[in-house]
Amino acid sequence: MSTHNSPATQPLNEQLLVDALRNADPDATVSIESATGQLNVSTVLSQHDILEILGGLGVLAAPTDSHPDAGHQGGQCCGSCG
């Protein structure tokens, strides 16, 4: 899971983001909290890959440490999420 902050004032086209991320990882799950603009992604992609995809769409994003598995690399799991 990767969690990224995107400023709430930045207009987001959720379907465009979902499509771009799923193009790179068809099994990715993506959600955007409309109130905060926080993007949550469950994927095998690395943070670098996610940020590169978002940047290519003109989205300014940064990883947060608010999720228990923040800092994991794509596909890695410590087993404490579930």
Secondary structure, DSSP 8 states (H G I E B T S, - for coil): -EEEE--TTS---HHHHHHHHHHH-TT-EEEEETTTTEEEEE-SS-HHHHHHHHHHTT---EE-S-STTTT--TT---S---
